[in-house]
Amino acid sequence: MDSSTHHIFEEGPPIPEMREIIFGEKQFADYISDLKNCTQIQAVQTKGGETLYADESQLKLDHAFTTFRKGAVRGVQIRYHHNGFDWTDTVFKLASDYKIVRCQHPIQED
């Protein structure tokens, strides 16, 4: 399953494109491997509740996903650079799968 949205308000900058992706266990393991090997990680945070970040300091990717898989946090947010763009992925656990909400940030023009 994959969906995307892209909106532009009449005033202000465009809203970044967002995609939702559902991964099974194998795809999720491949996703983590790709993050480690193909991106430049800028920041990792765990999500502790609806509006609470469990840890504001930067975490290591492996530690964040270990904590997430144990159910100690609700989600993990990863900011990274790949292919000339900055991205933010937010990962949540579903009943038997994983949901990733991906946001590609617009290129900042000087």
C-alpha positions as CSV (number, residue, x, y, z in Angstrom):
1,M,0.0,0.0,0.0
2,D,1.3,3.4,-0.9
3,S,-0.3,6.8,-1.0
4,S,0.9,10.3,-1.4
5,T,-0.3,13.9,-1.1
6,H,1.0,17.2,-2.3
7,H,-0.7,20.4,-1.4
8,I,0.0,24.1,-2.0
9,F,-1.7,26.8,-0.1
10,E,-2.5,30.0,-1.9
11,E,-0.2,31.9,0.5
12,G,3.0,30.5,1.8
13,P,5.5,27.9,0.7
14,P,4.4,24.5,-0.7
15,I,3.7,21.7,1.8
16,P,6.2,18.9,1.4
17,E,5.0,15.8,-0.3
18,M,4.1,13.0,2.1
19,R,3.9,9.3,1.4
20,E,2.5,6.5,3.5
21,I,4.0,3.0,3.0
22,I,3.1,-0.3,4.7
23,F,5.9,-2.8,5.2
24,G,5.9,-6.4,6.3
25,E,8.7,-7.7,8.5
26,K,11.1,-8.5,5.6
27,Q,10.6,-5.2,3.9
28,F,11.1,-3.4,7.2
29,A,14.4,-5.2,7.8
30,D,15.5,-4.1,4.3
31,Y,14.3,-0.6,5.0
32,I,16.5,-0.4,8.1
33,S,19.5,-1.8,6.1
34,D,19.0,0.8,3.4
35,L,18.8,3.6,6.0
36,K,22.2,2.5,7.5
37,N,23.9,1.9,4.2
38,C,22.5,4.4,1.7
39,T,21.7,7.5,3.6
40,Q,23.4,10.2,5.8
41,I,21.5,10.1,9.1
42,Q,21.0,13.5,10.6
43,A,18.9,12.8,13.6
44,V,16.9,10.0,15.2
45,Q,14.1,10.5,17.8
46,T,11.7,8.1,19.5
47,K,8.1,9.0,20.0
48,G,6.8,8.3,23.5
49,G,3.2,9.4,23.2
50,E,0.7,11.4,21.1
51,T,2.7,14.7,21.6
52,L,5.7,13.5,23.7
53,Y,9.1,12.7,22.4
54,A,10.5,10.0,24.6
55,D,14.1,11.2,24.1
56,E,14.9,14.6,22.7
57,S,18.6,13.8,22.3
58,Q,19.9,12.2,19.2
59,L,19.9,8.5,19.3
60,K,21.7,5.8,17.4
61,L,19.5,4.1,14.8
62,D,20.0,0.6,16.1
63,H,19.1,1.6,19.7
64,A,16.0,3.5,18.6
65,F,14.7,0.5,16.6
66,T,15.5,-1.9,19.4
67,T,13.5,0.2,21.8
68,F,10.7,0.5,19.2
69,R,10.5,-3.3,18.6
70,K,10.3,-4.0,22.3
71,G,7.2,-1.7,22.5
72,A,8.9,0.8,24.8
73,V,8.1,3.7,22.4
74,R,5.3,4.3,19.9
75,G,7.4,5.3,17.0
76,V,10.7,6.4,15.6
77,Q,11.4,9.5,13.5
78,I,14.5,9.6,11.3
79,R,15.8,12.7,9.5
80,Y,18.3,11.9,6.8
81,H,19.9,13.1,3.5
82,H,19.7,10.9,0.3
83,N,20.1,11.7,-3.4
84,G,20.4,15.4,-2.8
85,F,17.3,15.8,-0.7
86,D,16.5,15.9,3.0
87,W,13.8,13.4,4.2
88,T,11.9,12.7,7.4
89,D,10.5,9.2,8.0
90,T,8.2,8.5,10.9
91,V,7.7,4.8,11.7
92,F,4.8,3.3,13.6
93,K,3.9,-0.3,14.4
94,L,0.6,-1.6,13.1
95,A,-1.0,-4.9,14.2
96,S,1.3,-7.1,12.1
97,D,3.1,-4.6,9.8
98,Y,4.9,-1.2,9.9
99,K,3.7,2.1,8.7
100,I,6.2,4.6,7.4
101,V,5.2,8.2,6.8
102,R,7.8,9.8,4.5
103,C,8.2,13.5,3.9
104,Q,10.6,14.9,1.3
105,H,11.6,18.4,2.3
106,P,11.8,21.1,-0.4
107,I,15.2,22.3,-1.5
108,Q,16.0,25.6,0.1
109,E,16.8,28.3,-2.4
110,D,19.3,30.9,-1.3
